[in-house]
Every structure is written in structure tokens, then in C-alpha cells.
Amino acid sequence: RVFQQPNYAENFIQSTFDALGDEKTGQTLVIGGDGRFLNREVIQVAIRMAAANGFARVVVGQGGILSTPAASNVIRQRQALGGLVLSASHNPGGPDEDFGIKYNISNGGPAPEKVTDAIHANTKSISRWLTVEADDIDLDALGEVTVGDMTVEVIDSVADYAALMESLFDFAAIRKAVEGGFTMSFDAMSAVTGPYATEILEKRLGFAAGTVKNGTPLPDFGGHHPDPNLVHAKELYERMMAPDAPDFGAASDGDGDRNLIIGRGRFITPSDSLAMLAANAHLAPAYAGGLKGIARSMPTSAAADRVAEKLGIPAYETPTGWKFFGNLLDAGMATICGEESAGTGSDHVREKDGLWAVLLWLNILAASGKSVDQIARDHWATYGRNYYARHDYEGVES
């Protein structure tokens, strides 16, 4: 309801554009979101405002859909100045729930503090916002249209991202495992990863139709809270703990940057998942040459540090926030990063990436021939086991 107030979204977007100064003239801007309530309306506003603010081109995902890691990838591929990501991450969506806009810079990662501080300062003094007179564009039709003097290109939201994943992982080995009877269940939580998971898991890797549950992005996420934890992904947990469970289970969140990993009878904590992925990453083609370093946020367990020590590579501890990982990734000092709030990623983009983590797990399982439980037990036997607790308090008075 806050973003639906007259001029609120417009002032927020203009404050962001003003923070970019003259460098936006003639540049490309990427726009996309997680499909939540208000997504399409704000995208239309942002397109007209981008035209008035001097951008030469806007690249927007079909239907207004781009997962956060996919948006990061498009920004990097198109050498865009940056992008507007419309999401409130893993928070609920709907008329009375959450909405958000964030700006990502040219490396594809979240804006650093100097940019967000400038945006914040602008919000205190803004006195006008700029737009052009133009009709809404058809967000569902692929191709180019003109708004003002600016070109708007509607792209396939999934194609570039799926191609990137296929370049990182051994899809042939995963397909062979699937042909041999390997099964999985993926809960897209009625959020943005549904189309991505359907294309990659069911169409490219050959998992059975219906492997992806809740695969259509809905404005209110089907009334779900799209946070991939054991409370909100309880159905998946119960499916994976049943005697006839699939071999592998996973879920992703509202905007596609978080993940939950669960094997038959074995839940893997996010902190352990980071460590286990780092220890086994060499089994995937993109990481066969080894890792430059491993980074984790301060609240994340030290399990990853033990892997780094054994591999003889640096381990970094950062404040919470993916922008801090981006600095290490850009400097070539780290390859894999993660945090206990279920975000994991690598240097392929500058955001955490839920489906990337799922596919790396699938690559490891296919290449090793082990189950999730075996990988976990072998890991703890080699590195020891780190314990920690996280407590979430939701909807309480401050």
C-alpha cells in the first residue's frame, strides 16, 4: 500500500536515477521483477521515466519477469549501466503485503553504500519526477518498441539464464542420472523460479513433468510465504522425509536468489550446503580448475572455513549483504559465496542464485553417484561438523 500511494514509486525511481547523474544518458537499463502484485504497473511507470531521464534502451523480461540472478546476468551480458529489480525478496506478496525496488550496478550486483546513500539523500529533497507521455507497452510480446526516443526490448526471461547454467554444469551427466531413475521434487513456491526450473529441470534435463511444483508465478505467491525454509516449505520437507521420497528435493524463494536443499531423509543447512558445494565444486566443469577462495557472511557457520583450509585457499568473512561478496568476486579473490539465510552463489553473476545451487548439487550427485545423505556423512567425517542456531522472529512489535 505504501508503493501504491500517489507519486511514491515515481519519487523512489527518480531519486535512484538522479543518483546516477549524467552517466545514464545514452545507456542501457535492465528492468524486471518477481511477478508479485504491482510488478507490471511499476514496470510501465519505470519505462516511461527511463525514457524521460535519457536512457537509450531498456531491456525488460517478458511479462515483467526476471529472477534476481537472471537480472544480474542480463546486466552483465548487455553491458548495461544497471538495472531495476522489482522484488521484496522472500517476503509475501499481495495488496496488503510487501513490494520493493532495488538498483543493481553495472557489475550486476546490488548498489554499494555510496549509491544507496545518494539515493536516500535524494528522497529527502526531491521536488519533481520526469516522464514521457506514452501508452503502456505489451510486456508479453517479444521484440522492440519505441517509448519517447528510447528503444524498449522485451526479451525471453529464461533463455539467457538457462544457457548460462548449461555452460557451467555437466547437463549430460545429470540427464544420464535422470534416465537411470534419479528423481527430484522442486517447489517454486508460486514465485519467479517456476519458468526457469520448468525449462531447465523438466525440458533440458529430462525430469518428469510435475517435478516442478507451484511453478506458475502468482501476484500473491498463491498465498504462500515464498521463503525456502522448513516452516514455509513444510510440504516439501514432509515429502522428502517419507519412505517413498524422491532422491533430491529443493525449493527457491520469491525472487529466485535463495535455496533450500534436502535429500531423502536428510535436510542440509544453508551453512553446510555452502561448505559441501565448495568441497565438491571441482566435479562441475566450470569449477574443475579449483576455487580462488570461499566467502561467507558473519552469521554463517565456520564449516566453509574448514574446507578452505583443507583446499589451501583463502576464507573470507564479510558483513551481511551480497554487495560485500561482489567486491571479492570482482577482485578475483573468491569463487563461491554463501550465507546462513539460504543464499549461495559464485562468480558467474553478482547475486546469490537459488537454481545455480540446486544445479551444482545435481551435478555433484550425478558425478559422484552418492546420495545427499552420503555426501553429508562423508563431509562431516572429513571436516568435522559445525553446529549453530538461527532464530527468526516474524511480525512481532519492535
PLY file of the C-alpha trace (Angstrom):
ply
format ascii 1.0
element vertex 398
property float x
property float y
property float z
element edge 397
property int vertex1
property int vertex2
end_header
0.00 0.00 0.00
2.96 2.34 0.58
4.18 1.92 -3.01
0.59 2.45 -4.25
0.45 5.95 -2.76
0.37 8.69 -5.43
3.92 9.52 -6.63
5.64 7.13 -4.17
7.13 4.67 -6.69
7.85 7.57 -9.08
9.76 9.52 -6.43
11.73 6.43 -5.46
12.71 5.69 -9.08
13.58 9.34 -9.81
15.72 9.51 -6.66
17.60 6.49 -8.00
18.02 7.96 -11.49
19.20 11.28 -10.02
21.89 9.44 -8.04
23.33 8.21 -11.35
23.94 11.77 -12.61
24.79 12.31 -16.28
26.25 8.83 -16.78
22.80 7.42 -17.59
22.49 9.38 -20.87
22.56 7.00 -23.84
22.93 3.94 -21.64
21.03 0.65 -21.30
18.84 -0.12 -18.27
17.53 -3.60 -17.39
14.12 -3.88 -15.70
12.41 -6.97 -14.31
10.80 -8.37 -11.20
9.48 -11.44 -9.45
5.90 -11.08 -10.68
4.42 -10.01 -7.35
1.41 -7.68 -7.02
2.13 -4.24 -8.61
5.07 -5.59 -10.66
3.61 -4.86 -14.11
2.24 -1.43 -13.19
5.52 -0.14 -11.76
7.49 -1.51 -14.74
5.34 0.59 -17.11
5.98 3.69 -14.95
9.73 2.94 -14.85
9.96 2.53 -18.64
8.39 5.97 -19.29
10.62 7.54 -16.62
13.76 5.92 -18.08
12.89 7.47 -21.46
12.50 10.91 -19.88
15.78 10.55 -17.98
17.90 9.97 -21.09
18.38 6.22 -21.26
18.77 4.95 -24.84
17.47 1.43 -24.26
15.51 -0.55 -21.70
15.74 -4.35 -21.68
12.77 -5.90 -19.86
11.88 -9.52 -19.14
8.81 -10.94 -20.88
5.74 -10.50 -18.68
7.88 -8.26 -16.46
9.57 -11.38 -15.09
13.29 -11.63 -14.28
14.66 -13.53 -11.31
17.27 -11.56 -9.38
20.20 -13.74 -10.61
18.82 -13.65 -14.17
18.64 -9.84 -13.98
22.26 -9.77 -12.81
23.21 -11.94 -15.78
21.37 -9.72 -18.31
23.02 -6.57 -16.88
26.44 -8.18 -17.32
25.75 -9.64 -20.78
24.28 -6.41 -22.17
26.94 -4.22 -20.50
24.07 -2.19 -19.08
24.62 0.74 -16.74
22.48 -1.11 -14.23
19.04 -2.47 -13.55
15.88 -2.02 -11.52
14.91 -5.25 -9.76
11.30 -5.14 -8.55
11.01 -7.51 -5.63
10.74 -7.82 -1.88
12.84 -10.99 -1.97
11.29 -13.82 0.05
8.58 -11.68 1.72
4.89 -12.31 0.95
3.22 -10.53 -1.98
-0.25 -9.06 -2.48
-2.21 -5.81 -1.98
-1.51 -5.78 1.77
1.91 -7.43 1.67
5.37 -6.34 0.51
6.82 -4.68 -2.59
10.28 -3.31 -3.27
12.60 -1.75 -5.82
16.37 -2.11 -5.76
19.06 -0.83 -8.07
21.87 -3.08 -9.31
25.02 -1.57 -10.78
26.97 -2.44 -13.96
28.68 -5.50 -12.45
25.20 -6.96 -11.93
25.38 -6.70 -8.14
23.47 -4.66 -5.55
24.32 -0.97 -5.40
27.15 -0.17 -2.95
26.56 2.08 0.03
27.78 5.25 -1.68
25.00 4.80 -4.28
22.29 3.84 -1.79
23.32 6.75 0.46
22.96 9.11 -2.52
19.52 7.68 -3.34
18.45 8.12 0.27
19.68 11.73 0.32
17.72 12.43 -2.87
14.50 11.12 -1.32
14.71 13.88 1.30
14.90 16.73 -1.21
13.16 15.52 -4.38
10.79 18.08 -5.91
9.98 16.60 -9.34
9.98 13.41 -11.34
10.35 13.07 -15.10
8.23 11.04 -17.50
7.13 10.97 -21.14
3.59 10.72 -22.48
3.27 7.20 -23.87
0.93 4.22 -23.77
1.78 1.09 -21.80
3.82 -1.38 -23.83
2.85 -5.05 -24.31
5.14 -6.77 -21.82
4.14 -10.20 -23.14
5.24 -9.61 -26.76
8.90 -10.30 -27.54
10.65 -7.69 -29.67
11.41 -3.96 -29.78
9.14 -0.93 -29.46
9.83 2.77 -29.02
8.86 4.85 -25.99
9.70 8.52 -26.49
13.18 8.45 -28.06
14.10 5.22 -26.26
14.08 1.63 -27.52
12.38 -0.95 -25.29
13.35 -4.58 -25.90
11.24 -7.35 -24.40
13.39 -10.48 -24.05
12.74 -14.13 -23.17
13.19 -14.09 -19.39
14.57 -17.61 -19.20
16.70 -18.27 -22.32
19.93 -16.40 -21.42
19.93 -17.73 -17.86
19.31 -21.34 -18.92
22.15 -21.07 -21.46
24.47 -19.76 -18.72
23.61 -22.71 -16.45
24.22 -25.15 -19.30
27.70 -23.63 -19.77
28.59 -24.17 -16.09
27.33 -27.68 -15.39
27.53 -31.17 -16.90
23.95 -31.42 -18.15
24.77 -34.69 -19.97
25.80 -36.37 -16.69
22.65 -35.14 -14.94
20.46 -36.31 -17.84
22.12 -39.74 -17.65
21.32 -39.94 -13.92
17.70 -38.99 -14.64
17.49 -41.65 -17.35
18.83 -44.11 -14.78
15.93 -43.38 -12.43
17.18 -40.42 -10.37
14.17 -38.39 -9.15
13.65 -34.98 -7.60
10.98 -32.58 -6.37
11.34 -28.81 -6.78
8.99 -26.33 -5.08
9.00 -22.97 -6.91
6.59 -21.63 -4.23
4.39 -19.94 -6.91
7.25 -17.49 -7.35
9.71 -16.39 -10.01
11.79 -19.57 -10.47
8.86 -21.62 -11.79
9.52 -20.88 -15.51
13.29 -21.24 -15.05
13.01 -24.56 -13.21
10.49 -25.94 -15.71
12.72 -25.07 -18.67
15.95 -26.36 -17.11
14.84 -29.32 -14.96
11.97 -30.74 -16.99
12.79 -29.69 -20.58
16.61 -29.67 -20.68
17.48 -32.26 -18.02
14.59 -34.63 -18.60
12.99 -34.79 -15.16
9.37 -35.93 -15.32
6.60 -33.39 -15.91
5.32 -32.32 -12.49
8.80 -32.39 -10.91
8.38 -28.61 -10.53
5.57 -27.89 -8.05
3.87 -24.47 -7.74
5.59 -23.50 -10.98
3.44 -20.54 -12.08
4.45 -17.13 -10.64
1.40 -15.58 -8.96
0.98 -11.94 -7.76
0.34 -13.17 -4.20
2.53 -16.30 -4.48
-0.66 -18.33 -4.08
-0.99 -17.02 -0.53
2.33 -18.66 0.36
5.23 -17.01 2.16
7.89 -17.74 -0.50
10.79 -18.27 1.89
12.54 -21.64 1.34
12.84 -22.77 4.94
11.38 -25.73 6.81
8.39 -23.72 8.04
7.23 -22.36 4.69
8.36 -25.35 2.59
6.82 -27.85 5.02
5.11 -29.86 2.25
8.45 -30.45 0.54
10.05 -31.43 3.85
7.32 -33.97 4.56
7.58 -35.36 1.00
11.35 -35.80 1.43
11.03 -37.48 4.84
8.51 -40.05 3.57
9.59 -43.66 2.86
8.90 -43.21 -0.89
10.69 -39.83 -1.11
12.43 -38.72 -4.32
16.24 -38.77 -4.32
16.56 -34.99 -4.10
14.39 -32.05 -3.08
14.88 -28.31 -3.42
12.99 -25.02 -3.25
13.62 -21.42 -4.17
12.22 -18.11 -2.93
10.21 -15.14 -4.22
12.89 -13.62 -6.47
14.97 -16.74 -7.08
18.12 -15.95 -5.15
17.70 -18.29 -2.16
17.58 -22.08 -2.00
16.63 -24.99 0.22
18.42 -28.33 -0.22
17.02 -31.57 1.13
17.82 -35.17 0.31
15.77 -38.25 1.08
15.65 -38.21 4.88
18.35 -35.51 5.14
17.94 -31.73 5.37
21.13 -29.77 4.62
21.50 -26.47 6.50
22.48 -23.48 4.31
25.83 -23.20 6.12
26.60 -26.87 5.49
25.40 -26.60 1.90
27.93 -23.83 1.24
30.75 -25.98 2.66
29.67 -29.14 0.82
29.31 -27.30 -2.51
32.75 -25.76 -2.10
34.31 -29.12 -1.20
32.81 -30.83 -4.26
32.64 -27.98 -6.80
35.51 -29.45 -8.83
33.05 -32.10 -10.08
31.32 -29.41 -12.19
33.06 -28.25 -15.41
33.03 -24.53 -14.50
34.91 -25.17 -11.25
37.14 -28.08 -12.31
40.21 -25.84 -12.09
39.64 -25.16 -8.39
38.36 -22.23 -6.37
40.13 -18.90 -5.77
38.57 -18.54 -2.34
35.41 -19.05 -0.30
33.46 -16.19 1.30
30.73 -16.34 3.92
28.74 -13.80 5.88
29.44 -13.25 9.56
26.39 -15.23 10.87
27.22 -18.24 8.67
28.86 -21.21 10.39
32.60 -21.80 10.01
32.05 -25.08 8.10
33.21 -23.39 4.87
36.40 -22.17 6.59
37.39 -25.79 7.23
37.02 -26.59 3.54
39.10 -23.57 2.54
41.82 -24.56 4.98
41.97 -28.10 3.58
41.99 -26.82 -0.03
44.71 -24.29 0.83
42.66 -21.31 -0.36
41.57 -18.11 1.43
38.39 -17.95 3.52
36.70 -14.55 3.93
34.14 -13.40 6.48
32.01 -10.43 5.41
29.19 -8.34 6.86
25.70 -9.48 5.83
24.77 -8.31 2.32
25.67 -9.67 -1.11
27.33 -6.39 -2.14
30.28 -7.30 0.11
30.74 -10.60 -1.75
30.66 -8.66 -5.02
33.85 -6.81 -4.06
35.70 -10.13 -3.56
34.25 -11.65 -6.75
35.18 -8.60 -8.86
38.71 -8.70 -7.46
39.06 -12.39 -8.38
39.66 -13.31 -4.73
36.68 -15.65 -4.22
34.72 -18.08 -6.39
31.91 -19.36 -4.14
29.98 -17.35 -1.53
27.16 -18.07 0.87
25.14 -17.05 3.90
23.07 -18.85 6.53
19.89 -17.21 5.26
19.93 -19.72 2.37
21.75 -17.63 -0.24
24.59 -19.26 -2.19
26.31 -18.19 -5.39
29.51 -17.93 -7.37
31.38 -15.61 -9.71
29.05 -16.39 -12.65
26.81 -13.43 -11.60
26.89 -10.89 -8.75
23.83 -12.08 -6.86
23.06 -15.16 -4.85
21.44 -17.74 -7.11
18.97 -20.38 -5.93
18.79 -22.50 -9.08
22.57 -22.38 -9.51
22.95 -24.02 -6.08
20.35 -26.67 -6.97
22.13 -27.45 -10.27
25.56 -27.65 -8.62
24.10 -30.15 -6.13
22.62 -32.13 -9.04
25.98 -32.09 -10.85
27.77 -33.33 -7.70
25.20 -36.09 -7.10
25.37 -37.21 -10.74
29.18 -37.16 -10.91
29.77 -38.86 -7.55
26.93 -41.37 -7.66
26.32 -40.65 -3.97
23.11 -39.69 -2.20
22.68 -36.37 -0.36
22.92 -38.24 2.95
26.17 -39.96 1.88
27.72 -36.66 0.80
26.77 -35.10 4.15
28.12 -38.02 6.20
31.36 -38.18 4.21
31.78 -34.42 4.58
31.34 -34.49 8.36
33.72 -37.45 8.63
36.37 -35.45 6.75
35.88 -31.93 8.11
34.01 -32.34 11.39
30.56 -30.90 11.96
29.73 -27.29 12.83
26.61 -26.51 14.84
24.84 -23.18 15.16
21.30 -21.89 15.65
19.34 -19.12 13.98
16.07 -17.82 15.42
13.64 -15.77 13.33
11.05 -13.52 14.95
8.39 -12.54 12.41
5.67 -9.98 12.82
6.48 -9.00 16.40
6.30 -5.46 17.77
9.77 -3.90 17.73
0 1
1 2
2 3
3 4
4 5
5 6
6 7
7 8
8 9
9 10
10 11
11 12
12 13
13 14
14 15
15 16
16 17
17 18
18 19
19 20
20 21
21 22
22 23
23 24
24 25
25 26
26 27
27 28
28 29
29 30
30 31
31 32
32 33
33 34
34 35
35 36
36 37
37 38
38 39
39 40
40 41
41 42
42 43
43 44
44 45
45 46
46 47
47 48
48 49
49 50
50 51
51 52
52 53
53 54
54 55
55 56
56 57
57 58
58 59
59 60
60 61
61 62
62 63
63 64
64 65
65 66
66 67
67 68
68 69
69 70
70 71
71 72
72 73
73 74
74 75
75 76
76 77
77 78
78 79
79 80
80 81
81 82
82 83
83 84
84 85
85 86
86 87
87 88
88 89
89 90
90 91
91 92
92 93
93 94
94 95
95 96
96 97
97 98
98 99
99 100
100 101
101 102
102 103
103 104
104 105
105 106
106 107
107 108
108 109
109 110
110 111
111 112
112 113
113 114
114 115
115 116
116 117
117 118
118 119
119 120
120 121
121 122
122 123
123 124
124 125
125 126
126 127
127 128
128 129
129 130
130 131
131 132
132 133
133 134
134 135
135 136
136 137
137 138
138 139
139 140
140 141
141 142
142 143
143 144
144 145
145 146
146 147
147 148
148 149
149 150
150 151
151 152
152 153
153 154
154 155
155 156
156 157
157 158
158 159
159 160
160 161
161 162
162 163
163 164
164 165
165 166
166 167
167 168
168 169
169 170
170 171
171 172
172 173
173 174
174 175
175 176
176 177
177 178
178 179
179 180
180 181
181 182
182 183
183 184
184 185
185 186
186 187
187 188
188 189
189 190
190 191
191 192
192 193
193 194
194 195
195 196
196 197
197 198
198 199
199 200
200 201
201 202
202 203
203 204
204 205
205 206
206 207
207 208
208 209
209 210
210 211
211 212
212 213
213 214
214 215
215 216
216 217
217 218
218 219
219 220
220 221
221 222
222 223
223 224
224 225
225 226
226 227
227 228
228 229
229 230
230 231
231 232
232 233
233 234
234 235
235 236
236 237
237 238
238 239
239 240
240 241
241 242
242 243
243 244
244 245
245 246
246 247
247 248
248 249
249 250
250 251
251 252
252 253
253 254
254 255
255 256
256 257
257 258
258 259
259 260
260 261
261 262
262 263
263 264
264 265
265 266
266 267
267 268
268 269
269 270
270 271
271 272
272 273
273 274
274 275
275 276
276 277
277 278
278 279
279 280
280 281
281 282
282 283
283 284
284 285
285 286
286 287
287 288
288 289
289 290
290 291
291 292
292 293
293 294
294 295
295 296
296 297
297 298
298 299
299 300
300 301
301 302
302 303
303 304
304 305
305 306
306 307
307 308
308 309
309 310
310 311
311 312
312 313
313 314
314 315
315 316
316 317
317 318
318 319
319 320
320 321
321 322
322 323
323 324
324 325
325 326
326 327
327 328
328 329
329 330
330 331
331 332
332 333
333 334
334 335
335 336
336 337
337 338
338 339
339 340
340 341
341 342
342 343
343 344
344 345
345 346
346 347
347 348
348 349
349 350
350 351
351 352
352 353
353 354
354 355
355 356
356 357
357 358
358 359
359 360
360 361
361 362
362 363
363 364
364 365
365 366
366 367
367 368
368 369
369 370
370 371
371 372
372 373
373 374
374 375
375 376
376 377
377 378
378 379
379 380
380 381
381 382
382 383
383 384
384 385
385 386
386 387
387 388
388 389
389 390
390 391
391 392
392 393
393 394
394 395
395 396
396 397
